[in-house]
Structure formats: structure tokens, C-alpha cells
Amino acid sequence: MQGCRRARGKRRCGGEWRELMTISPNPGAMNNLTHCFIAEGVEKIGGQSLDQHECLTVDLLDRAEVRRLLDENAIVQSLMSAPLWRYFCEASQCKY
């Protein structure tokens, strides 16, 4: 997958995109899905455009820091940790 994506009606372009996985937060009680992507070679093209009541902070971490946080169980939200673990598993060519 490459090219542009739409997020909240705004077009975001650049880099190489591929779908990593699709997961469900609670398939027994909900029918929504979370689509997880790997985006490489992307560049910041502008500032944030937040709604009045939104508060969002972006922290840029290198791979080693993310892996350390996973190893220390500091990322406990499953919708965030599952795709990160899969990313590291694929990078090391582990079998699952």
C-alpha cells in the first residue's frame, strides 16, 4: 500500500504504507476493528490541526526505546502493544 490516506477528512500523503494487521478490541461485545499500518519514509508536512477540546502529544521514540518499553510491560493497552509486538516479531523473523 502506498500513496495517500484519509484521516478525519484530511489527506495525508507520502512514504510507503503497508497494512500490518487488523484487530478487534473485544469481539465478544463490539464489532469495531482497528486497522494497523506500517508507514516508512514519511515526513512531517505541517503542524497539528486539533479540535477545540483535543489535546494530543506526539513523542518520537527510536526502535530500541519502544522495544524497551514493551519488554518492561510499560505499554499495556492491547491495541497499541499487539501491533508493536508483531512489528518486532516480523523484523526478527520469529515464528508465531
Wavefront OBJ file of the C-alpha trace (Angstrom):
o trace
v 0.000 0.000 0.000
v 1.321 3.381 -0.841
v 0.119 6.831 -1.597
v -2.382 8.802 0.419
v -4.630 8.050 3.354
v -7.572 9.992 4.695
v -7.796 10.804 8.378
v -10.834 12.722 9.544
v -11.386 14.088 6.054
v -7.801 15.320 5.693
v -5.443 13.895 3.136
v -2.087 12.588 4.330
v 0.473 11.570 1.720
v 3.957 10.267 1.432
v 6.118 7.325 2.246
v 5.476 3.646 1.856
v 2.444 2.201 3.649
v 1.530 -1.428 4.282
v -1.147 -2.997 6.403
v 0.325 -4.829 9.373
v -2.799 -6.303 10.924
v -6.456 -5.803 11.748
v -7.504 -6.422 15.337
v -10.665 -6.205 17.407
v -10.680 -4.678 20.887
v -13.374 -7.050 22.179
v -15.041 -9.213 19.521
v -17.500 -10.653 22.038
v -19.015 -7.269 22.844
v -18.082 -4.935 19.972
v -17.987 -5.054 16.189
v -15.390 -2.344 15.539
v -11.957 -3.105 14.115
v -8.605 -1.360 14.420
v -6.514 -1.301 11.241
v -2.776 -1.071 11.918
v -0.303 0.131 9.304
v 3.451 0.474 8.952
v 4.420 3.772 7.325
v 8.055 4.267 6.339
v 9.692 7.246 4.713
v 7.032 9.705 5.864
v 7.806 13.319 6.664
v 6.063 15.901 8.776
v 4.338 18.297 6.385
v 2.640 20.632 8.846
v 1.506 21.295 12.363
v -1.399 19.785 14.234
v -4.958 20.803 13.469
v -6.808 19.807 16.621
v -10.437 20.319 17.561
v -11.191 22.718 20.431
v -11.224 20.001 23.107
v -8.446 17.780 21.760
v -5.098 17.517 23.473
v -2.527 15.398 21.671
v 1.170 14.976 22.307
v 3.463 13.155 19.885
v 6.609 11.571 21.258
v 9.146 10.279 18.746
v 10.963 7.188 20.021
v 13.591 5.072 18.336
v 13.094 1.324 17.912
v 15.297 0.467 20.897
v 13.246 2.664 23.230
v 9.942 1.190 22.009
v 11.288 -2.338 22.456
v 12.481 -1.459 25.975
v 9.006 -0.165 26.867
v 7.443 -3.382 25.554
v 9.939 -5.557 27.421
v 9.216 -3.657 30.653
v 5.457 -4.013 30.106
v 5.110 -0.223 30.058
v 2.762 -0.361 27.052
v -0.201 -2.290 28.389
v -3.021 -1.165 26.094
v -3.512 -4.168 23.802
v -4.495 -2.156 20.706
v -1.094 -0.475 20.911
v 1.089 -3.326 22.140
v -0.159 -6.083 19.798
v 0.883 -4.367 16.545
v 4.178 -3.247 18.081
v 5.000 -6.820 19.162
v 4.062 -8.055 15.688
v 6.294 -5.423 14.104
v 9.275 -6.531 16.204
v 8.492 -10.188 15.568
v 8.457 -9.676 11.806
v 11.672 -7.636 11.968
v 13.456 -10.512 13.720
v 11.735 -13.130 11.526
v 10.389 -15.006 14.559
v 7.804 -17.709 14.062
v 4.383 -17.247 15.621
l 1 2 3 4 5 6 7 8 9 10 11 12 13 14 15 16 17 18 19 20 21 22 23 24 25 26 27 28 29 30 31 32 33 34 35 36 37 38 39 40 41 42 43 44 45 46 47 48 49 50 51 52 53 54 55 56 57 58 59 60 61 62 63 64 65 66 67 68 69 70 71 72 73 74 75 76 77 78 79 80 81 82 83 84 85 86 87 88 89 90 91 92 93 94 95 96
